[in-house]
Amino acid sequence: MKDKELDLDILENADRMTVEHLANKYKAVSDRDKQRILERSEKLYRERSSDDTVSSVVSGVEIYHRPVWRKLVAAASALVIVAGAAAGGAFMLKKRMTKPADTLTETAEDVTAEESTEVSETIEEVTEETEANEETHQFKELQLHEPAPYVNSLKEAEALIDAHSITMKWDERHDYRVDTAYYTELLQSEGYDLDSLEAKSYIYHMMLNSFMYFDTAKGTMIDLCPDNDSYRTEIEFQDDLPAQESYTKTTMFSGEDRIISEHFVYDNNDIYKYDNEKNYEVYQGGFQSEVKVPEDNYRYVEAPPPDHSQGIFMNNSFMGMEFNELQPDQTAIGWLRKFDNWHINSISERLGRAAAELSGVNDRGNEFTISVDICTGIIMAFTESENGIVRNQTELTALEVDVPIDRIEFDPSGCTEKKLYSGSEIR
């Protein structure tokens, strides 16, 4: 399946469907699938026998982007450069295999007749659940990382990126995920090489495509100034990706002084409330119903001067200052695209979520650490050091993912509108 376009019309062919059904039904079951069905059935059996529930794997992750990126890009956050995940051989559909009931005969032999009945029922439940998932969930293959392509001009770079891109509907972005359940379990399994090409490609993919892996996020974060403890920035945020709405409250501390600003995005309006909430400005936004997404290996293409290189970043105009953490494709491309420059040291727990702890050295020789939620690609912590001195430090202090969010609307009472953009108004 190396075609750039996947013709789903072929599924209308009944004979083909019959062949695929029979092939999937009677194909050999891998050892990994046997182990999964065994663990799942045992878990369900224990839940029936006891009120206690044990979870052996921490799930969920937070992502944050380096403070320098935030400071450099925040003013341009309304600029949209759309990119995405590509069609092609590396993004082929991967069907999850059905687990036959007879894979658990060894477990059944060790239980009583009554328990055997329960295990049998459990097996049927798991098999039915798996078959249902096959009907509704298909995953893309993870694209293993390769060095950035090199071309002779910006025009060639744009053409190459375009050839390795697809356009996806915003409300169908979940359909382009890789199997995070498999990879989060793999990364936390004993003896797995966290510094392997597969592991690093997965973390890189998640950071490039975090917008595919969660719908809502809310929390708090802090941006520290290591050179002066009296300076810091605290941010409260909530983001609704399906609706492309957000609210951000930013408080900058300078000694005893506080500077407060708020950012509201809803109904295609961007509203900034600043000067300690005395003034505000409004300009028209726009809902992105489709996004163009290149393959992971074509998010960045190198070219010689004067064109240099071409990087493709996802739309983040509906987010506030937290975009560097929640959608860290710029961090991934800027800091991690050269795989020899960084390592995955361990999997830890941050805010109750499993996080990959990264460290490396950038092209300028500065050391950095990044903590990445392995389930969503969200950055949970970032530091950059120069000659042993910490220059930038950001950390999420609270995070909730895929929770209900109530829209926070702007109240203009007591504020003065300043129209910095011609024709801007609240609709």
C-alpha positions as CSV (number, residue, x, y, z in Angstrom):
1,M,0.0,0.0,0.0
2,K,2.4,2.6,-1.2
3,D,-0.3,4.6,-3.0
4,K,-0.6,8.1,-1.8
5,E,-4.4,7.9,-1.7
6,L,-6.3,5.1,0.0
7,D,-9.4,4.1,-2.0
8,L,-12.0,3.1,0.6
9,D,-14.5,2.4,-2.2
10,I,-12.9,-1.0,-2.5
11,L,-14.7,-1.9,0.7
12,E,-17.9,-1.9,-1.2
13,N,-16.8,-5.1,-3.0
14,A,-18.6,-8.0,-1.2
15,D,-16.2,-10.7,-2.4
16,R,-13.2,-8.8,-1.1
17,M,-14.9,-8.3,2.2
18,T,-15.6,-12.0,2.5
19,V,-12.0,-12.8,1.7
20,E,-10.6,-10.3,4.3
21,H,-13.1,-11.6,6.9
22,L,-12.1,-15.2,6.5
23,A,-8.4,-14.2,6.4
24,N,-8.6,-12.3,9.6
25,K,-10.8,-14.8,11.4
26,Y,-8.5,-17.8,10.8
27,K,-5.1,-16.2,10.7
28,A,-2.5,-17.1,13.4
29,V,-2.7,-15.2,16.6
30,S,0.6,-13.5,17.6
31,D,2.1,-14.0,21.1
32,R,1.4,-10.3,21.9
33,D,-2.3,-10.7,21.1
34,K,-2.4,-13.9,23.2
35,Q,-0.9,-12.1,26.1
36,R,-3.3,-9.2,25.8
37,I,-6.4,-11.4,25.8
38,L,-5.0,-13.3,28.8
39,E,-4.3,-10.2,30.8
40,R,-7.7,-8.6,29.8
41,S,-9.7,-11.7,30.8
42,E,-7.8,-12.1,34.1
43,K,-8.5,-8.4,34.8
44,L,-12.2,-8.8,34.1
45,Y,-12.3,-12.0,36.2
46,R,-10.7,-10.2,39.2
47,E,-13.1,-7.3,38.9
48,R,-16.0,-9.8,39.1
49,S,-14.4,-11.5,42.2
50,S,-13.3,-8.4,44.1
51,D,-14.2,-4.7,44.4
52,D,-10.6,-3.7,44.2
53,T,-9.2,-2.5,40.9
54,V,-5.5,-2.4,40.2
55,S,-3.9,-0.4,37.3
56,S,-0.4,-1.3,36.5
57,V,0.2,1.3,33.8
58,V,0.0,5.0,34.3
59,S,-1.8,6.6,31.3
60,G,-1.9,10.1,30.0
61,V,0.7,12.8,29.5
62,E,1.2,16.5,29.4
63,I,3.2,18.5,26.9
64,Y,4.8,21.9,27.3
65,H,6.9,24.0,25.0
66,R,10.1,25.8,25.8
67,P,9.6,29.4,27.2
68,V,11.8,30.9,24.5
69,W,9.5,29.6,21.8
70,R,6.5,31.1,23.7
71,K,8.2,34.5,23.9
72,L,9.2,34.5,20.3
73,V,6.0,33.2,18.8
74,A,3.2,34.4,21.1
75,A,2.8,37.7,19.2
76,A,2.3,35.7,16.0
77,S,0.0,33.0,17.4
78,A,-2.8,34.2,15.1
79,L,-0.7,33.3,12.0
80,V,-1.8,30.0,10.6
81,I,0.6,27.7,8.8
82,V,-1.4,24.5,8.3
83,A,0.2,21.1,8.2
84,G,-0.6,17.5,9.0
85,A,-0.1,13.8,8.8
86,A,0.4,12.3,5.4
87,A,-1.1,9.5,3.4
88,G,1.3,7.0,2.0
89,G,3.0,3.7,2.8
90,A,4.1,4.8,6.3
91,F,0.5,5.7,7.3
92,M,-1.3,2.6,6.1
93,L,-4.3,1.4,8.0
94,K,-3.6,-1.3,10.6
95,K,-6.4,-3.5,11.6
96,R,-6.3,-4.9,15.1
97,M,-6.5,-8.7,15.2
98,T,-9.5,-10.5,16.7
99,K,-8.5,-12.6,19.7
100,P,-10.1,-16.1,19.5
101,A,-11.6,-17.5,22.7
102,D,-9.5,-20.6,22.6
103,T,-6.3,-18.7,23.5
104,L,-7.1,-18.9,27.2
105,T,-7.5,-22.7,27.6
106,E,-4.5,-22.8,30.0
107,T,-6.2,-20.4,32.4
108,A,-9.4,-22.3,32.4
109,E,-7.7,-25.5,33.4
110,D,-6.7,-24.1,36.7
111,V,-10.2,-23.0,37.9
112,T,-13.3,-24.8,39.2
113,A,-16.2,-25.7,37.1
114,E,-18.0,-22.6,38.3
115,E,-15.0,-20.4,37.7
116,S,-14.6,-22.0,34.3
117,T,-18.0,-20.7,33.3
118,E,-17.1,-17.2,34.4
119,V,-13.8,-17.3,32.5
120,S,-15.6,-18.5,29.4
121,E,-18.1,-15.6,29.7
122,T,-15.1,-13.3,30.2
123,I,-13.4,-14.6,27.0
124,E,-16.6,-14.1,25.1
125,E,-16.9,-10.5,26.4
126,V,-13.3,-9.7,25.5
127,T,-13.7,-11.3,22.0
128,E,-16.9,-9.3,21.4
129,E,-15.2,-6.1,22.6
130,T,-12.2,-6.7,20.3
131,E,-14.4,-7.4,17.3
132,A,-16.4,-4.2,18.0
133,N,-13.2,-2.2,18.2
134,E,-12.1,-3.7,14.9
135,E,-15.3,-2.3,13.3
136,T,-14.8,1.2,14.8
137,H,-11.1,1.7,15.4
138,Q,-8.3,1.4,12.9
139,F,-4.8,2.8,13.4
140,K,-2.1,4.2,11.2
141,E,1.3,2.7,11.1
142,L,4.0,4.7,13.0
143,Q,6.4,6.3,10.5
144,L,10.0,5.6,11.6
145,H,12.0,8.8,11.6
146,E,14.4,9.6,8.7
147,P,16.7,12.7,8.3
148,A,15.1,15.8,6.8
149,P,14.9,15.7,3.0
150,Y,17.2,18.1,1.2
151,V,16.1,20.0,-2.0
152,N,17.5,22.8,-4.1
153,S,14.9,25.5,-3.6
154,L,11.9,26.6,-1.5
155,K,9.7,25.8,-4.5
156,E,10.9,22.2,-4.5
157,A,10.5,22.0,-0.8
158,E,6.8,23.1,-1.0
159,A,6.2,20.6,-3.9
160,L,7.8,17.8,-1.9
161,I,5.7,18.5,1.2
162,D,2.6,18.8,-0.8
163,A,3.2,15.4,-2.4
164,H,3.5,13.8,1.0
165,S,0.5,15.5,2.6
166,I,-3.2,14.8,3.0
167,T,-6.1,17.1,3.8
168,M,-8.2,15.9,6.7
169,K,-11.4,17.2,8.1
170,W,-10.9,18.6,11.6
171,D,-13.7,16.5,13.1
172,E,-12.1,13.4,11.6
173,R,-8.6,13.9,12.9
174,H,-8.9,11.0,15.4
175,D,-9.0,8.7,12.4
176,Y,-5.3,9.3,11.8
177,R,-4.0,8.2,15.1
178,V,-1.4,5.5,15.8
179,D,-2.2,2.8,18.4
180,T,-1.3,4.7,21.6
181,A,-2.5,1.9,23.9
182,Y,0.0,-0.4,22.3
183,Y,2.9,2.1,22.4
184,T,2.3,3.4,26.0
185,E,2.3,-0.2,27.2
186,L,5.4,-0.9,25.1
187,L,7.4,2.1,26.5
188,Q,6.6,1.1,30.0
189,S,7.4,-2.6,29.6
190,E,10.5,-4.1,31.3
191,G,13.5,-4.4,29.2
192,Y,12.3,-2.2,26.3
193,D,14.9,0.0,24.7
194,L,13.6,3.6,25.3
195,D,16.4,4.9,23.0
196,S,15.4,2.8,20.0
197,L,14.3,4.4,16.7
198,E,10.8,3.1,17.3
199,A,10.5,4.7,20.7
200,K,11.9,8.1,19.7
201,S,9.8,8.1,16.5
202,Y,6.7,7.6,18.6
203,I,7.5,10.5,20.9
204,Y,8.3,12.7,17.9
205,H,5.1,11.7,16.2
206,M,3.0,12.5,19.3
207,M,4.5,16.0,19.7
208,L,4.0,16.7,16.0
209,N,0.4,15.5,16.1
210,S,-0.9,16.1,19.6
211,F,-4.0,17.7,18.2
212,M,-5.2,14.2,17.1
213,Y,-4.9,12.7,20.6
214,F,-7.1,14.8,22.9
215,D,-10.3,16.9,22.6
216,T,-10.2,19.1,25.6
217,A,-7.5,20.2,28.1
218,K,-7.5,22.5,31.1
219,G,-4.9,23.3,33.7
220,T,-2.3,25.7,35.0
221,M,1.4,26.2,34.1
222,I,4.3,28.4,35.3
223,D,7.0,30.0,33.3
224,L,10.0,30.9,35.5
225,C,12.7,33.4,35.1
226,P,15.8,31.5,36.5
227,D,17.9,34.7,36.6
228,N,15.4,36.5,38.9
229,D,13.1,34.7,41.3
230,S,10.8,37.7,41.6
231,Y,9.8,37.4,37.9
232,R,7.5,34.6,36.8
233,T,4.4,34.0,34.7
234,E,1.4,31.9,35.7
235,I,-1.1,30.8,33.2
236,E,-4.6,29.3,33.6
237,F,-6.0,27.7,30.5
238,Q,-8.8,25.6,29.0
239,D,-9.0,24.5,25.4
240,D,-11.8,22.9,23.4
241,L,-10.3,21.5,20.2
242,P,-13.5,20.3,18.5
243,A,-15.1,23.7,18.9
244,Q,-11.7,25.5,18.4
245,E,-12.4,27.6,21.5
246,S,-10.2,28.6,24.4
247,Y,-9.7,30.8,27.4
248,T,-6.4,31.8,28.9
249,K,-5.6,34.0,31.9
250,T,-2.0,35.2,32.2
251,T,-0.6,36.8,35.3
252,M,3.0,38.2,35.1
253,F,4.7,38.8,38.4
254,S,7.4,41.4,38.8
255,G,8.3,41.8,42.4
256,E,5.1,43.0,44.1
257,D,3.5,44.0,40.8
258,R,1.1,41.9,38.8
259,I,0.1,42.4,35.1
260,I,-3.0,40.4,34.2
261,S,-4.4,39.7,30.7
262,E,-7.0,37.4,29.4
263,H,-7.6,35.8,26.0
264,F,-11.0,34.5,24.8
265,V,-11.7,32.6,21.6
266,Y,-15.2,31.6,20.6
267,D,-17.7,32.2,17.9
268,N,-14.9,33.1,15.5
269,N,-13.8,36.0,17.6
270,D,-10.4,36.5,19.3
271,I,-10.7,38.9,22.3
272,Y,-7.7,40.2,24.2
273,K,-8.2,41.8,27.6
274,Y,-5.1,43.5,28.8
275,D,-3.6,46.4,30.8
276,N,-4.8,44.7,34.0
277,E,-8.2,44.2,32.4
278,K,-8.8,47.8,31.6
279,N,-8.7,47.6,27.8
280,Y,-9.6,45.0,25.2
281,E,-9.3,44.4,21.5
282,V,-11.3,42.1,19.2
283,Y,-10.6,40.7,15.8
284,Q,-12.2,38.2,13.6
285,G,-11.0,34.6,13.6
286,G,-12.2,31.7,11.5
287,F,-13.0,28.0,12.1
288,Q,-10.6,25.6,10.4
289,S,-12.9,22.9,9.0
290,E,-9.9,21.1,7.3
291,V,-6.2,20.9,7.9
292,K,-3.4,19.9,5.6
293,V,-1.1,17.4,7.3
294,P,2.2,16.2,5.9
295,E,3.8,12.9,6.9
296,D,6.1,13.2,10.0
297,N,9.2,12.9,7.9
298,Y,8.1,15.8,5.6
299,R,7.2,18.4,8.3
300,Y,10.7,19.9,7.7
301,V,12.6,20.1,4.4
302,E,16.0,21.6,4.1
303,A,17.1,23.8,1.2
304,P,20.2,25.9,0.6
305,P,20.4,29.7,1.0
306,P,18.7,32.0,0.4
307,D,15.6,29.8,0.8
308,H,17.1,27.8,3.7
309,S,14.4,25.4,4.9
310,Q,10.7,24.9,5.1
311,G,8.9,23.9,8.3
312,I,5.2,23.2,8.5
313,F,3.3,23.8,11.7
314,M,-0.2,23.2,12.7
315,N,-2.8,25.9,13.2
316,N,-2.8,27.2,16.8
317,S,-4.5,30.5,16.3
318,F,-7.4,29.5,18.6
319,M,-5.1,28.8,21.5
320,G,-3.5,31.2,24.0
321,M,0.0,31.1,25.6
322,E,-0.4,27.4,26.3
323,F,-0.1,26.5,22.6
324,N,3.6,25.7,23.0
325,E,2.7,23.0,25.5
326,L,-0.5,21.6,24.1
327,Q,0.6,21.6,20.5
328,P,4.3,21.4,20.6
329,D,5.1,20.6,16.9
330,Q,7.5,23.6,16.8
331,T,9.4,22.3,19.7
332,A,9.6,18.8,18.1
333,I,10.9,20.2,14.8
334,G,13.2,22.8,16.4
335,W,14.7,20.6,19.1
336,L,14.1,16.9,18.3
337,R,14.3,16.5,14.5
338,K,17.9,15.4,14.7
339,F,17.6,12.2,16.6
340,D,21.3,11.9,17.4
341,N,21.0,15.0,19.6
342,W,18.7,13.6,22.3
343,H,17.7,10.6,24.3
344,I,14.7,9.1,26.2
345,N,16.1,8.5,29.7
346,S,13.1,7.1,31.4
347,I,9.3,6.9,31.8
348,S,8.1,8.8,34.9
349,E,4.8,9.9,36.4
350,R,3.9,13.6,36.3
351,L,0.5,14.9,37.5
352,G,-0.7,11.3,37.5
353,R,0.2,10.8,33.9
354,A,3.0,8.7,32.2
355,A,5.7,11.0,30.8
356,A,8.8,10.3,28.7
357,E,11.8,12.2,30.2
358,L,14.0,13.5,27.4
359,S,17.4,15.2,27.4
360,G,19.8,16.4,24.8
361,V,21.9,19.2,23.3
362,N,20.8,21.5,20.6
363,D,22.9,22.8,17.7
364,R,24.1,25.8,19.7
365,G,25.4,23.5,22.4
366,N,22.7,24.3,24.9
367,E,21.4,21.4,27.0
368,F,17.7,20.8,27.4
369,T,15.2,18.5,29.1
370,I,11.6,17.9,28.0
371,S,8.9,15.9,29.7
372,V,6.3,14.6,27.3
373,D,2.9,13.0,28.0
374,I,3.2,9.7,26.1
375,C,-0.6,9.5,25.6
376,T,-1.2,12.9,24.1
377,G,2.2,14.5,23.2
378,I,1.6,17.4,25.5
379,I,4.7,18.9,27.0
380,M,4.6,18.8,30.8
381,A,8.0,20.4,31.6
382,F,10.9,22.0,29.7
383,T,14.3,23.5,30.7
384,E,17.1,24.9,28.7
385,S,20.6,25.5,30.1
386,E,23.6,27.4,28.7
387,N,27.0,26.6,30.2
388,G,25.3,25.0,33.1
389,I,23.0,27.9,33.8
390,V,19.3,27.4,33.4
391,R,18.0,30.0,31.0
392,N,14.4,28.9,30.4
393,Q,12.1,26.8,32.6
394,T,8.4,26.0,32.1
395,E,6.2,23.4,33.9
396,L,2.6,22.4,33.9
397,T,1.3,22.5,37.5
398,A,-2.1,21.0,36.8
399,L,-3.6,19.2,33.8
400,E,-6.9,17.5,33.0
401,V,-7.5,16.0,29.5
402,D,-10.8,15.2,27.8
403,V,-13.0,16.6,30.6
404,P,-16.2,18.6,30.1
405,I,-15.4,22.3,29.6
406,D,-17.8,25.2,30.0
407,R,-17.2,28.2,27.7
408,I,-15.9,31.3,29.5
409,E,-17.2,34.4,27.7
410,F,-15.9,37.9,27.7
411,D,-17.6,40.6,29.8
412,P,-16.8,44.1,28.5
413,S,-18.1,45.9,31.6
414,G,-15.7,48.5,32.8
415,C,-13.3,48.0,29.8
416,T,-12.4,50.3,26.9
417,E,-12.2,48.8,23.4
418,K,-9.1,49.7,21.4
419,K,-9.4,48.7,17.8
420,L,-5.9,47.9,16.7
421,Y,-7.2,46.0,13.7
422,S,-9.3,47.8,11.2
423,G,-12.9,46.7,11.1
424,S,-12.7,44.4,14.1
425,E,-15.9,44.0,16.1
426,I,-17.7,41.5,18.2
427,R,-20.3,39.7,16.2
